[in-house]
Amino acid sequence: MTVQQKDLPPATRGRFSSRLLSGGSEPDPRFTLANERTFLAWIRTALALLAGAIAVEAFTLELFVPEIRKTLSISLLALAMLISTSAGVRWLNVERALRHRTPLPLPALVPLLSMGGTLVTLVLIGFFIFRQA
């Protein structure tokens, strides 16, 4: 630590941040940054699903009947919305756990993404099976 760093007062957070994080002590910045990277990875996944929903709606006019196309697009959009919302809630819960030195919460995103992906895949499989008949 340099002389200048020792002379600085400890950093304080604003009222909003303090209320949102609900006390505790500052965790090691590496853990906070790792939590943020995980959040950003989930957001990238949500954006990919959003792009997939737009692609299904825009580029599969001749491939799918309107009902299937709309169902797939809405499913992907809903999944993207749920993942992005859950990612924010998870980031906050993990940050609070780090500050209070408690066990990390289990991710609700993993089963959510698995079930959503399975649902979309089943719709596609059903479409291709019935299309062949």
N, C-alpha and C positions, 0 to 999 in steps of 0.2 A: 504494500500500500504506500502511495506517495504521501508527502506532507500535505499536499493540497486535498487529497481524498480524506485524510483524517480530520481536516478542519471543516468539512462540509457537514451540515446538519443531516440527520436521517431523513430520507425521503418520506413524504406523507402522501396519502391518497386523499382524493376528494370525498365528500359525503356520499355521493352516489356509489362510487367504487367501494367504499367501506360498507355501505348497507348491502350492496350486491354480494360482496364476498364474505360478509358476516364475521368479521374479526379474524382471529388467528394470527400467525406470524408469517412473515414473508418466506416462501419456500426458496430453495436453491433455484436460481434463474434457469438452469438447464432443464429442470423438471417442468417449469412453466412454459418454456419454449417447446419442449417435446409435446406438451399438452396442446399447444397452439398448432404444431405441425399435424397432429392427429386430427384436430378440428378441420384444418384446411384440406386434409385428405378426404374427409367425409364430404366437405363442400364440393370438391372436385368430382366426387362420385355423383352427388346430386346434380351438378351441372351436366355431367355426361348423360344421365337419365333424362334430363330436360331436353338436351340436344337430340337424344334418341326419340323422344316423343314428337318433337317437331319434325324430325326426318320421317317417321312413320306417317304422320299426317300429310306431309308435303310430297313425298316421293313414292308412295305405294298406292296411288289412286287406282291403277289397273290390277294390282296384285290382290288386294283385300276388298271385300264388300264393305260398304260404309259402316255397318254396325261393328264389325271386327276391328276396323281401322280406328274407329272412335274409342272402342273399349281399350285397345292397346295404348293409344295416345293418352287417354285419361288415366289409365293405370300407371303409366310411366310418370306422368305429371304429378299424380298423387304421391307416388313413391319418392319422387324428388323433393316434394314439399315436406313430407314426413321426415326424410333423412336430414334435410337442412335444419329443420326445427329441432330435431332430436340431437343433432350435432352441437347446436348452441347450448342446449340444456345439459348435455354431457360435459361440454367444456367447463361450464360453471360448476357442476357437481364435482368434477375431478379437481378443479382449482380450489374449491372449498375443502375437499379432503386433504389435499396437499398442505393447505394452510393450517389445518387442525391436526395433522399427522394421524389421520384415521385411514382405514383400508379404502382402497379405491372402489367406486361402485361398479357393478357389472354393466357391460354395455348393452342397452336395449336395442341399439342399432343393428347388431349382428343378426338376431333372429328376425328383425323387421326387414332387413335387406334380403335375407334368405327366403322368407315367405313371399315377399313381393316379387323377387326374381322367379321363384317357382310358379307363382300365379301367372305371370306374363308368359313364361315358357309353356305352361299347360295350355293356355289359350292358343299359342302358336302351334303346338303339336296337334291340338284338336282341330284347328283350322286345316292344317296340311293333311291330316288323316281323312277328314270329311271331304276335302277338295279332290282327293284322289278317287273317291268312290263315285 
